[in-house]
Amino acid sequence: MTIAKVIEVLAEGSSIEAAVEAAVSEAGQTVRGIKHVYVEAIQAIVENDKITKYRVNAKVTFVIES
């Protein structure tokens, strides 16, 4: 039987894709067996009327090792 756990993370990047990749790579530093990432929300950080960064609220799913 396989059991999975879900954690919620916030990550930033220069694009939406970069923010999602940052979420997975940063979580992967302390979590093994990541299987999925679900982006729950996307935000754009605006400075001087220009988008400077993107932030994602993501749920990362990984398998619990026995």
HELIX and SHEET records of a PDB file:
HELIX    1   1 ILE A   16  ALA A   27  1                                  12    
SHEET    1   A 3 ALA A   4  GLY A  13  0                                        
SHEET    2   A 3 LYS A  50  VAL A  63 -1                                        
SHEET    3   A 3 ILE A  34  GLU A  47 -1                                        
END                                                                             
